[in-house]
Amino acid sequence: MGFSVYRSRDGMDFLLLSQVERDVFTFEDHDVVHGHTYSYFVRTDTDLGQSDNSNIESSSPDDEAPRIDITSPSEMAILGVKDVEVFYKAEDEGSGIERLLISLDEMGVKDVLGSTSTKYNDLSDGRHYLRLSARDIAGNTVNLTRNFIVDTLPPSLSIMTPLEGSIFSSRTVTSRWKVSEDTSNVASLTASLDNGPWKDVLRYDSWNWTGLSSGKHLLTLEVKDLAGNMRSSSVNFTVDLDDPDIKIVQPENEFITADKNVLISWMGHDATSEPEYRIRKMNEEWIFLGNRTEFTFENMPEGMSLIQVQIKDEVGRTENDSVAIVIDRTSPMLSVRDDGKEIRSWKGRVEIDLELSDELSGVDHVEYSLNSGPFIRNDEPSKIILEGLDNGRWELNIVAYDRAENVASTSIPVIFDNTPPEILSHTPNGTISYRASSIRLEFSEEIKKDSIHLTGDIIGGQRFLGNTIEILLDQPLDFGRNCSFIISCMDLSGNVMKRTIIWINVSGTAVFSGKVIGPDGRALEDVKVTLHNGKFIYTDKNGNFIIEEKWGNVSFFFTRKGFQREELQTQGYPGRENWVGVIRMEKDDKLYVSKAFSFIGGPLDFFLILVLIILGLILSLLLWKIHENRKFQEVEVEWENDKQW
């Protein structure tokens, strides 16, 4: 009892292949050729014989494993993404693939039979391991492994030098860097300066950039790994080849002021960096100011100070500027020639010499005003010239300014006189009744002594008595004799007078002169000197008087407000000057007369006055008669006020 196994190679002719016991239900045919198809059926063997044929089953012998391949990624591929799709294929020409398994990093085995790809998401950076296995129906199996790298991070790149914002004082700058890649290798490293051409520096860790210009520069490095990840790094640096510059804008050099607090301001520039400043007074410590561009010095002493400001750029280059400052709080020295005395014009012009000095800042200018009028700036500080002013007294106010605007002032009276002098009276007065040895002329003002020029036939000399000139004759002027001369002279202001004067001695007169003083012995001016006949004259500023009268006994009366009235009688002689002496006037109520006539007084006063009045009337009539009969001629020749003497 058992089973009979039949085989056919063509499906038509079956031959008995083998018989097996009745308890065996499987059979393996080893006598086959791969690639052929064999058909089988089974008959049951019993004592009664064989059964009918079983169903026919065909089979092809398969001793080859399936063919599988991972088409992507390739072995040790470096991928720059975290989501990786794996592509594969599996084939079997024999029995056919029964299953296809895939796993990643020995985890998560999946049957992917019937598909051509599997996607893995969010993979970590690093190395990964793929396994693909297949088994055909014949039980043949095959395995395939694949390694790949996921690298999504760019390489690290660090520029060591130059540092960001650094400044160099050389045209050559060395750059250094550090590159690292943890997952894959560095594929390329390039460098560019100022966006210029890229240089391959993969084999270097430093590079010298030469021939750089002054200014700002940009250095860029770019690195890529094998996965295509790229990182770039840039630094800005500056090449400073130029010195900074600085200019003090306030105050100007040699600035002069009276203020003890002085503001210094300046402008600084550096083409490549933000400069710093410091300031000092010369030979003192520096004061650091950072980026400030002004500073105020307080309580500065008088005198000159030199201020120095320094600029410094970031590479240490410095530049200085300085300014001299003069602090002057002292007024200038001002003095005037004949300071405090009046100054007279000379020929219509006044020149006033000034003595000015200022030790610190120097004299700037002078201004003057007349009689509190507006001030006029004088072009010449050492001299003031006045012209064209009206006659009279002017108050000249002078103010001197130094360059710090400190002032000094003074005032001085100025007398302007454009009028030639005049002859107020002659003594003798035209007709002479005695043998005169001199002739006196009283002028309207003081005459410059060295300016007098006399031309005459009997002129012997001259002498001064205040505003009076006594012309000495070389021989007495007898009765009936003429005297003529030409006089030219200047007053103290240079005004010129020229006249011709003629005298004829036709009658007898005498000349009386004297001086009046006060209780303190000083000369009295403007004392009225009256003769017994009513004729009068006033004393000049020196107290002197001179008057012409008929010779013989003459009475004088001296009156002045605030003083007692004085009297004097004397005898006059023709042909010479009669000096009546010095008359002293008292301020009290006591009557004072000359000692020679002290017997006159009391009850005789009224009688004496009455007699004098009668004699005065008689003399007046006589003088009028003489005046009518006298022969006198006076000729004014010319006035030469503008003539240079």
DRENFI-278617 format. One record per residue (C-alpha): x, y, z; residue in three letters. Coordinates in steps of 0.02 Angstrom, whole numbers, plus 50000, padded with zeros to 5 digits. Layout:
<sites>
[site [X Y Z] Ala]
...
</sites>
This chain:
<sites>
[site [50000 50000 50000] Met]
[site [50067 50173 49957] Gly]
[site [50072 50308 49824] Phe]
[site [50145 50317 49647] Ser]
[site [50211 50486 49582] Val]
[site [50211 50516 49393] Tyr]
[site [50304 50656 49302] Arg]
[site [50298 50728 49131] Ser]
[site [50421 50854 49052] Arg]
[site [50304 50904 48914] Asp]
[site [50136 50884 48999] Gly]
[site [50092 50739 48887] Met]
[site [50192 50586 48927] Asp]
[site [50195 50542 49111] Phe]
[site [50316 50419 49181] Leu]
[site [50323 50341 49350] Leu]
[site [50444 50441 49450] Leu]
[site [50436 50362 49622] Ser]
[site [50329 50264 49746] Gln]
[site [50316 50311 49928] Val]
[site [50240 50231 50080] Glu]
[site [50060 50262 50123] Arg]
[site [50108 50374 50271] Asp]
[site [50213 50494 50163] Val]
[site [50118 50636 50092] Phe]
[site [50257 50744 50014] Thr]
[site [50384 50713 49880] Phe]
[site [50534 50810 49823] Glu]
[site [50596 50793 49648] Asp]
[site [50781 50827 49641] His]
[site [50812 50767 49468] Asp]
[site [50757 50924 49384] Val]
[site [50836 51058 49278] Val]
[site [50811 51241 49322] His]
[site [50707 51328 49196] Gly]
[site [50601 51178 49142] His]
[site [50421 51146 49187] Thr]
[site [50371 50978 49259] Tyr]
[site [50195 50908 49277] Ser]
[site [50147 50785 49413] Tyr]
[site [50001 50678 49466] Phe]
[site [49983 50544 49600] Val]
[site [49896 50371 49601] Arg]
[site [49851 50275 49756] Thr]
[site [49920 50097 49764] Asp]
[site [49804 49970 49849] Thr]
[site [49785 49785 49848] Asp]
[site [49653 49807 49720] Leu]
[site [49763 49902 49609] Gly]
[site [49796 50088 49570] Gln]
[site [49672 50225 49583] Ser]
[site [49634 50350 49449] Asp]
[site [49755 50494 49419] Asn]
[site [49750 50638 49539] Ser]
[site [49742 50813 49477] Asn]
[site [49893 50869 49379] Ile]
[site [50006 51000 49455] Glu]
[site [50146 51085 49362] Ser]
[site [50302 51160 49435] Ser]
[site [50464 51235 49377] Ser]
[site [50618 51203 49478] Pro]
[site [50688 51372 49556] Asp]
[site [50856 51372 49643] Asp]
[site [50901 51556 49608] Glu]
[site [50861 51698 49728] Ala]
[site [50766 51851 49671] Pro]
[site [50863 52003 49604] Arg]
[site [50842 52164 49705] Ile]
[site [50922 52337 49695] Asp]
[site [50912 52505 49789] Ile]
[site [50923 52633 49652] Thr]
[site [50924 52784 49768] Ser]
[site [51011 52839 49873] Pro]
[site [51177 52773 49817] Ser]
[site [51302 52697 49934] Glu]
[site [51368 52829 50055] Met]
[site [51266 52961 49970] Ala]
[site [51263 53126 50064] Ile]
[site [51092 53201 50067] Leu]
[site [51053 53377 50120] Gly]
[site [50871 53342 50164] Val]
[site [50787 53262 50312] Lys]
[site [50649 53180 50208] Asp]
[site [50727 53039 50106] Val]
[site [50635 52934 49978] Glu]
[site [50715 52764 49945] Val]
[site [50690 52691 49773] Phe]
[site [50714 52504 49740] Tyr]
[site [50665 52360 49626] Lys]
[site [50645 52171 49644] Ala]
[site [50634 52034 49508] Glu]
[site [50622 51846 49506] Asp]
[site [50614 51742 49344] Glu]
[site [50579 51584 49436] Gly]
[site [50447 51555 49561] Ser]
[site [50413 51735 49590] Gly]
[site [50440 51847 49738] Ile]
[site [50342 51798 49886] Glu]
[site [50387 51951 49994] Arg]
[site [50498 52106 49994] Leu]
[site [50553 52182 50160] Leu]
[site [50641 52349 50197] Ile]
[site [50708 52424 50359] Ser]
[site [50803 52581 50412] Leu]
[site [50936 52572 50543] Asp]
[site [50880 52395 50585] Glu]
[site [50713 52461 50641] Met]
[site [50538 52465 50573] Gly]
[site [50539 52319 50449] Val]
[site [50406 52343 50317] Lys]
[site [50344 52229 50178] Asp]
[site [50348 52336 50024] Val]
[site [50307 52201 49895] Leu]
[site [50222 52281 49748] Gly]
[site [50299 52455 49775] Ser]
[site [50453 52537 49705] Thr]
[site [50491 52669 49839] Ser]
[site [50474 52706 50021] Thr]
[site [50490 52878 50101] Lys]
[site [50568 52913 50270] Tyr]
[site [50530 53082 50347] Asn]
[site [50624 53193 50469] Asp]
[site [50780 53092 50475] Leu]
[site [50915 53147 50593] Ser]
[site [51079 53212 50529] Asp]
[site [51209 53076 50519] Gly]
[site [51240 52906 50444] Arg]
[site [51093 52789 50408] His]
[site [51082 52602 50363] Tyr]
[site [50955 52528 50241] Leu]
[site [50916 52341 50224] Arg]
[site [50812 52269 50081] Leu]
[site [50772 52080 50076] Ser]
[site [50669 51973 49957] Ala]
[site [50611 51790 49954] Arg]
[site [50537 51700 49806] Asp]
[site [50407 51566 49811] Ile]
[site [50540 51435 49794] Ala]
[site [50609 51500 49957] Gly]
[site [50760 51579 49883] Asn]
[site [50805 51739 49980] Thr]
[site [50918 51887 49950] Val]
[site [50973 52037 50058] Asn]
[site [51043 52208 50008] Leu]
[site [51110 52347 50123] Thr]
[site [51141 52529 50085] Arg]
[site [51227 52666 50187] Asn]
[site [51188 52851 50163] Phe]
[site [51217 53013 50259] Ile]
[site [51089 53145 50300] Val]
[site [51173 53315 50318] Asp]
[site [51057 53465 50331] Thr]
[site [51171 53577 50433] Leu]
[site [51298 53690 50348] Pro]
[site [51478 53686 50402] Pro]
[site [51532 53801 50541] Ser]
[site [51631 53952 50484] Leu]
[site [51716 54080 50596] Ser]
[site [51822 54226 50536] Ile]
[site [51954 54249 50669] Met]
[site [52031 54407 50596] Thr]
[site [51993 54541 50556] Pro]
[site [51861 54571 50687] Leu]
[site [51703 54664 50644] Glu]
[site [51735 54852 50641] Gly]
[site [51921 54837 50665] Ser]
[site [52035 54971 50594] Ile]
[site [52206 54946 50515] Phe]
[site [52340 55073 50475] Ser]
[site [52421 54965 50338] Ser]
[site [52379 54928 50158] Arg]
[site [52400 54741 50196] Thr]
[site [52272 54650 50304] Val]
[site [52283 54465 50348] Thr]
[site [52121 54369 50367] Ser]
[site [52111 54204 50464] Arg]
[site [51966 54084 50482] Trp]
[site [51912 53917 50554] Lys]
[site [51799 53793 50464] Val]
[site [51728 53628 50531] Ser]
[site [51602 53501 50467] Glu]
[site [51535 53366 50584] Asp]
[site [51432 53264 50463] Thr]
[site [51507 53272 50291] Ser]
[site [51661 53345 50220] Asn]
[site [51689 53525 50161] Val]
[site [51668 53534 49975] Ala]
[site [51726 53714 49942] Ser]
[site [51786 53872 50031] Leu]
[site [51796 54039 49941] Thr]
[site [51834 54217 49993] Ala]
[site [51791 54385 49918] Ser]
[site [51842 54563 49963] Leu]
[site [51724 54707 49929] Asp]
[site [51611 54595 49824] Asn]
[site [51753 54560 49705] Gly]
[site [51801 54395 49623] Pro]
[site [51793 54239 49730] Trp]
[site [51957 54158 49777] Lys]
[site [51973 53970 49813] Asp]
[site [52049 53961 49987] Val]
[site [51998 53782 50030] Leu]
[site [52176 53733 50061] Arg]
[site [52215 53885 50169] Tyr]
[site [52169 53947 50339] Asp]
[site [52227 54127 50307] Ser]
[site [52247 54250 50165] Trp]
[site [52342 54414 50145] Asn]
[site [52246 54554 50061] Trp]
[site [52370 54680 49993] Thr]
[site [52364 54851 49911] Gly]
[site [52208 54903 50005] Leu]
[site [52145 55080 49990] Ser]
[site [52100 55191 50136] Ser]
[site [51919 55168 50184] Gly]
[site [51793 55035 50230] Lys]
[site [51808 54857 50164] His]
[site [51697 54701 50166] Leu]
[site [51772 54526 50181] Leu]
[site [51655 54380 50140] Thr]
[site [51693 54193 50158] Leu]
[site [51577 54056 50092] Glu]
[site [51592 53871 50134] Val]
[site [51493 53722 50064] Lys]
[site [51489 53541 50121] Asp]
[site [51462 53387 50013] Leu]
[site [51276 53394 50046] Ala]
[site [51270 53566 49967] Gly]
[site [51239 53656 50130] Asn]
[site [51317 53828 50124] Met]
[site [51367 53952 50256] Arg]
[site [51439 54125 50230] Ser]
[site [51515 54249 50350] Ser]
[site [51564 54431 50326] Ser]
[site [51657 54561 50424] Val]
[site [51678 54747 50395] Asn]
[site [51845 54825 50430] Phe]
[site [51928 54989 50392] Thr]
[site [52096 55035 50323] Val]
[site [52147 55206 50388] Asp]
[site [52296 55277 50296] Leu]
[site [52255 55463 50324] Asp]
[site [52285 55575 50472] Asp]
[site [52130 55652 50551] Pro]
[site [52108 55839 50538] Asp]
[site [52046 55968 50663] Ile]
[site [52007 56153 50654] Lys]
[site [51965 56269 50798] Ile]
[site [51818 56374 50738] Val]
[site [51792 56480 50893] Gln]
[site [51876 56591 50943] Pro]
[site [51995 56649 50808] Glu]
[site [52180 56648 50841] Asn]
[site [52244 56790 50952] Glu]
[site [52068 56814 51016] Phe]
[site [52057 56956 51142] Ile]
[site [51921 56970 51273] Thr]
[site [51887 57042 51444] Ala]
[site [51781 56890 51490] Asp]
[site [51864 56767 51607] Lys]
[site [51761 56622 51538] Asn]
[site [51805 56572 51360] Val]
[site [51713 56445 51250] Leu]
[site [51822 56342 51132] Ile]
[site [51735 56248 50992] Ser]
[site [51809 56150 50848] Trp]
[site [51771 56037 50700] Met]
[site [51859 55871 50679] Gly]
[site [51854 55741 50541] His]
[site [51921 55568 50511] Asp]
[site [51874 55478 50352] Ala]
[site [51868 55305 50428] Thr]
[site [51827 55315 50613] Ser]
[site [51740 55410 50751] Glu]
[site [51878 55516 50829] Pro]
[site [51904 55567 51009] Glu]
[site [51960 55736 51074] Tyr]
[site [52057 55810 51217] Arg]
[site [52104 55989 51263] Ile]
[site [52225 56079 51373] Arg]
[site [52305 56244 51412] Lys]
[site [52485 56234 51357] Met]
[site [52599 56147 51483] Asn]
[site [52449 56084 51583] Glu]
[site [52367 55912 51591] Glu]
[site [52255 55852 51450] Trp]
[site [52067 55851 51480] Ile]
[site [51983 55703 51393] Phe]
[site [51819 55748 51308] Leu]
[site [51766 55593 51210] Gly]
[site [51672 55649 51056] Asn]
[site [51628 55823 51124] Arg]
[site [51674 55967 51009] Thr]
[site [51671 56114 51131] Glu]
[site [51736 56159 51303] Phe]
[site [51729 56313 51414] Thr]
[site [51881 56368 51514] Phe]
[site [51824 56461 51670] Glu]
[site [51911 56591 51778] Asn]
[site [52055 56614 51658] Met]
[site [52191 56733 51721] Pro]
[site [52239 56892 51634] Glu]
[site [52372 56875 51501] Gly]
[site [52401 56763 51352] Met]
[site [52354 56578 51356] Ser]
[site [52387 56451 51219] Leu]
[site [52246 56325 51201] Ile]
[site [52282 56159 51114] Gln]
[site [52150 56037 51050] Val]
[site [52197 55862 50992] Gln]
[site [52101 55737 50885] Ile]
[site [52141 55551 50891] Lys]
[site [52074 55417 50773] Asp]
[site [52052 55235 50815] Glu]
[site [52223 55183 50748] Val]
[site [52308 55311 50860] Gly]
[site [52346 55446 50734] Arg]
[site [52334 55621 50809] Thr]
[site [52325 55798 50745] Glu]
[site [52328 55961 50845] Asn]
[site [52263 56137 50824] Asp]
[site [52296 56281 50940] Ser]
[site [52235 56457 50970] Val]
[site [52308 56600 51070] Ala]
[site [52190 56692 51187] Ile]
[site [52223 56856 51276] Val]
[site [52121 56894 51432] Ile]
[site [52127 57081 51465] Asp]
[site [52020 57160 51600] Arg]
[site [52133 57312 51627] Thr]
[site [52094 57480 51550] Ser]
[site [52224 57558 51434] Pro]
[site [52334 57702 51490] Met]
[site [52280 57868 51415] Leu]
[site [52362 58036 51437] Ser]
[site [52357 58199 51341] Val]
[site [52494 58327 51320] Arg]
[site [52457 58471 51441] Asp]
[site [52322 58360 51515] Asp]
[site [52199 58465 51614] Gly]
[site [52251 58629 51532] Lys]
[site [52158 58714 51394] Glu]
[site [52227 58696 51218] Ile]
[site [52213 58837 51095] Arg]
[site [52192 58821 50909] Ser]
[site [52335 58872 50795] Trp]
[site [52286 58947 50630] Lys]
[site [52114 58867 50638] Gly]
[site [52179 58696 50686] Arg]
[site [52207 58599 50846] Val]
[site [52322 58448 50856] Glu]
[site [52313 58347 51015] Ile]
[site [52447 58217 51043] Asp]
[site [52390 58064 51140] Leu]
[site [52498 57947 51239] Glu]
[site [52416 57775 51234] Leu]
[site [52476 57607 51295] Ser]
[site [52402 57439 51337] Asp]
[site [52516 57299 51391] Glu]
[site [52401 57151 51360] Leu]
[site [52287 57174 51211] Ser]
[site [52349 57337 51136] Gly]
[site [52253 57495 51092] Val]
[site [52113 57469 50967] Asp]
[site [52046 57642 50930] His]
[site [52002 57813 51000] Val]
[site [51837 57906 50997] Glu]
[site [51803 58086 51043] Tyr]
[site [51655 58202 51064] Ser]
[site [51637 58390 51079] Leu]
[site [51524 58469 51210] Asn]
[site [51437 58302 51249] Ser]
[site [51395 58276 51065] Gly]
[site [51402 58110 50974] Pro]
[site [51565 58015 50980] Phe]
[site [51671 58010 50823] Ile]
[site [51793 57869 50788] Arg]
[site [51967 57939 50762] Asn]
[site [52069 57861 50623] Asp]
[site [52236 57904 50703] Glu]
[site [52243 57837 50883] Pro]
[site [52394 57941 50933] Ser]
[site [52331 58110 50872] Lys]
[site [52166 58205 50863] Ile]
[site [52151 58346 50738] Ile]
[site [52010 58473 50751] Leu]
[site [51973 58598 50615] Glu]
[site [51832 58712 50562] Gly]
[site [51755 58738 50734] Leu]
[site [51669 58899 50784] Asp]
[site [51755 59021 50899] Asn]
[site [51737 58980 51080] Gly]
[site [51775 58854 51215] Arg]
[site [51744 58671 51177] Trp]
[site [51750 58526 51297] Glu]
[site [51841 58382 51212] Leu]
[site [51798 58211 51283] Asn]
[site [51917 58071 51233] Ile]
[site [51886 57885 51255] Val]
[site [52017 57753 51214] Ala]
[site [51971 57571 51186] Tyr]
[site [52089 57425 51195] Asp]
[site [52059 57269 51091] Arg]
[site [51966 57189 51237] Ala]
[site [51848 57340 51238] Glu]
[site [51911 57405 51405] Asn]
[site [51902 57595 51406] Val]
[site [51997 57743 51474] Ala]
[site [51935 57921 51461] Ser]
[site [51988 58100 51490] Thr]
[site [51927 58273 51444] Ser]
[site [52015 58434 51405] Ile]
[site [51955 58610 51359] Pro]
[site [51994 58673 51185] Val]
[site [51990 58857 51137] Ile]
[site [51954 58893 50954] Phe]
[site [52000 59068 50898] Asp]
[site [51988 59115 50714] Asn]
[site [51979 59303 50742] Thr]
[site [52135 59415 50725] Pro]
[site [52178 59521 50875] Pro]
[site [52119 59702 50887] Glu]
[site [52196 59859 50961] Ile]
[site [52076 59917 51095] Leu]
[site [52165 60076 51146] Ser]
[site [52322 60178 51118] His]
[site [52422 60267 51250] Thr]
[site [52450 60410 51212] Pro]
[site [52281 60415 51129] Asn]
[site [52326 60486 50961] Gly]
[site [52377 60664 51019] Thr]
[site [52522 60683 51137] Ile]
[site [52547 60837 51246] Ser]
[site [52714 60788 51320] Tyr]
[site [52882 60726 51259] Arg]
[site [52833 60541 51252] Ala]
[site [52972 60411 51259] Ser]
[site [52856 60261 51229] Ser]
[site [52690 60217 51156] Ile]
[site [52574 60083 51226] Arg]
[site [52449 59975 51130] Leu]
[site [52315 59875 51221] Glu]
[site [52255 59723 51123] Phe]
[site [52094 59626 51131] Ser]
[site [52190 59467 51177] Glu]
[site [52362 59404 51221] Glu]
[site [52491 59422 51084] Ile]
[site [52622 59292 51042] Lys]
[site [52782 59380 51094] Lys]
[site [52897 59315 50959] Asp]
[site [52772 59359 50823] Ser]
[site [52782 59548 50838] Ile]
[site [52867 59642 50697] His]
[site [52882 59831 50706] Leu]
[site [52938 59946 50566] Thr]
[site [52958 60132 50606] Gly]
[site [53077 60280 50598] Asp]
[site [53106 60301 50786] Ile]
[site [53066 60126 50852] Ile]
[site [53191 60078 50984] Gly]
[site [53118 59919 51059] Gly]
[site [52968 59842 51144] Gln]
[site [52911 59762 51305] Arg]
[site [52756 59670 51364] Phe]
[site [52635 59714 51502] Leu]
[site [52500 59580 51495] Gly]
[site [52393 59616 51342] Asn]
[site [52483 59781 51322] Thr]
[site [52637 59812 51216] Ile]
[site [52748 59960 51258] Glu]
[site [52841 60023 51105] Ile]
[site [53000 60109 51156] Leu]
[site [53053 60261 51053] Leu]
[site [53237 60290 51019] Asp]
[site [53204 60477 51051] Gln]
[site [53062 60569 51138] Pro]
[site [52915 60620 51034] Leu]
[site [52922 60810 51050] Asp]
[site [52780 60929 51022] Phe]
[site [52726 60935 50842] Gly]
[site [52825 60782 50793] Arg]
[site [52746 60635 50701] Asn]
[site [52772 60452 50746] Cys]
[site [52718 60317 50623] Ser]
[site [52754 60130 50620] Phe]
[site [52688 59967 50550] Ile]
[site [52648 59828 50673] Ile]
[site [52620 59646 50625] Ser]
[site [52582 59513 50756] Cys]
[site [52491 59351 50795] Met]
[site [52381 59302 50938] Asp]
[site [52407 59137 51029] Leu]
[site [52300 59051 50897] Ser]
[site [52405 59109 50751] Gly]
[site [52283 59239 50686] Asn]
[site [52380 59381 50602] Val]
[site [52353 59568 50621] Met]
[site [52446 59703 50524] Lys]
[site [52415 59891 50545] Arg]
[site [52497 60058 50515] Thr]
[site [52481 60186 50656] Ile]
[site [52528 60372 50655] Ile]
[site [52539 60493 50804] Trp]
[site [52560 60681 50805] Ile]
[site [52611 60764 50969] Asn]
[site [52504 60924 50971] Val]
[site [52457 60944 51153] Ser]
[site [52520 60900 51325] Gly]
[site [52457 60740 51408] Thr]
[site [52526 60620 51535] Ala]
[site [52517 60431 51551] Val]
[site [52468 60354 51719] Phe]
[site [52488 60169 51761] Ser]
[site [52468 60061 51916] Gly]
[site [52410 59896 51988] Lys]
[site [52265 59847 52100] Val]
[site [52273 59702 52222] Ile]
[site [52154 59625 52348] Gly]
[site [52174 59591 52534] Pro]
[site [52267 59427 52496] Asp]
[site [52392 59514 52384] Gly]
[site [52323 59441 52222] Arg]
[site [52288 59548 52070] Ala]
[site [52109 59609 52050] Leu]
[site [52034 59605 51877] Glu]
[site [51891 59715 51815] Asp]
[site [51919 59853 51945] Val]
[site [51844 60014 51878] Lys]
[site [51975 60155 51882] Val]
[site [51887 60323 51865] Thr]
[site [51969 60493 51846] Leu]
[site [51903 60652 51923] His]
[site [51834 60703 51753] Asn]
[site [51732 60541 51735] Gly]
[site [51851 60455 51616] Lys]
[site [51874 60273 51666] Phe]
[site [51960 60110 51622] Ile]
[site [51958 59932 51695] Tyr]
[site [52106 59833 51758] Thr]
[site [52162 59684 51657] Asp]
[site [52177 59506 51723] Lys]
[site [52345 59549 51801] Asn]
[site [52269 59697 51895] Gly]
[site [52361 59825 51786] Asn]
[site [52290 59984 51715] Phe]
[site [52358 60123 51605] Ile]
[site [52267 60281 51559] Ile]
[site [52307 60447 51470] Glu]
[site [52259 60611 51548] Glu]
[site [52315 60793 51548] Lys]
[site [52471 60814 51654] Trp]
[site [52456 60894 51825] Gly]
[site [52356 60844 51979] Asn]
[site [52244 60693 51947] Val]
[site [52121 60603 52062] Ser]
[site [52084 60415 52046] Phe]
[site [51934 60319 52113] Phe]
[site [51940 60127 52123] Phe]
[site [51777 60032 52136] Thr]
[site [51733 59847 52122] Arg]
[site [51583 59750 52185] Lys]
[site [51619 59672 52354] Gly]
[site [51765 59790 52393] Phe]
[site [51778 59959 52477] Gln]
[site [51797 60112 52366] Arg]
[site [51975 60180 52362] Glu]
[site [52040 60353 52312] Glu]
[site [52210 60416 52257] Leu]
[site [52280 60585 52207] Gln]
[site [52443 60607 52117] Thr]
[site [52544 60725 52008] Gln]
[site [52567 60684 51823] Gly]
[site [52717 60741 51720] Tyr]
[site [52722 60751 51531] Pro]
[site [52848 60658 51428] Gly]
[site [52856 60499 51532] Arg]
[site [52752 60366 51615] Glu]
[site [52687 60409 51787] Asn]
[site [52678 60256 51903] Trp]
[site [52546 60285 52036] Val]
[site [52591 60128 52136] Gly]
[site [52500 59975 52199] Val]
[site [52326 60006 52267] Ile]
[site [52258 59880 52394] Arg]
[site [52069 59859 52408] Met]
[site [51990 59789 52565] Glu]
[site [51831 59689 52579] Lys]
[site [51773 59761 52748] Asp]
[site [51677 59923 52777] Asp]
[site [51829 60023 52834] Lys]
[site [51876 60162 52716] Leu]
[site [52052 60136 52648] Tyr]
[site [52155 60264 52555] Val]
[site [52334 60286 52512] Ser]
[site [52445 60333 52659] Lys]
[site [52500 60488 52568] Ala]
[site [52320 60553 52577] Phe]
[site [52264 60480 52741] Ser]
[site [52228 60655 52806] Phe]
[site [52077 60661 52689] Ile]
[site [51920 60595 52769] Gly]
[site [51777 60635 52882] Gly]
[site [51687 60802 52848] Pro]
[site [51803 60845 52706] Leu]
[site [51736 60702 52598] Asp]
[site [51580 60793 52542] Phe]
[site [51676 60952 52501] Phe]
[site [51810 60857 52408] Leu]
[site [51682 60763 52304] Ile]
[site [51593 60923 52258] Leu]
[site [51757 61006 52205] Val]
[site [51804 60854 52102] Leu]
[site [51638 60856 52011] Ile]
[site [51660 61039 51965] Ile]
[site [51839 61009 51908] Leu]
[site [51781 60860 51807] Gly]
[site [51655 60963 51714] Leu]
[site [51786 61096 51676] Ile]
[site [51913 60967 51618] Leu]
[site [51782 60881 51509] Ser]
[site [51750 61044 51420] Leu]
[site [51936 61073 51396] Leu]
[site [51964 60897 51330] Leu]
[site [51822 60916 51208] Trp]
[site [51900 61074 51146] Lys]
[site [52068 60992 51128] Ile]
[site [51988 60847 51037] His]
[site [51910 60965 50913] Glu]
[site [52078 61049 50877] Asn]
[site [52196 60900 50878] Arg]
[site [52278 60835 50723] Lys]
[site [52283 60646 50727] Phe]
[site [52282 60521 50589] Gln]
[site [52268 60330 50608] Glu]
[site [52269 60220 50455] Val]
[site [52226 60035 50454] Glu]
[site [52326 59957 50314] Val]
[site [52272 59772 50304] Glu]
[site [52217 59619 50397] Trp]
[site [52302 59456 50357] Glu]
[site [52215 59325 50459] Asn]
[site [52254 59184 50337] Asp]
[site [52432 59235 50299] Lys]
[site [52570 59115 50357] Gln]
[site [52687 59213 50471] Trp]
</sites>
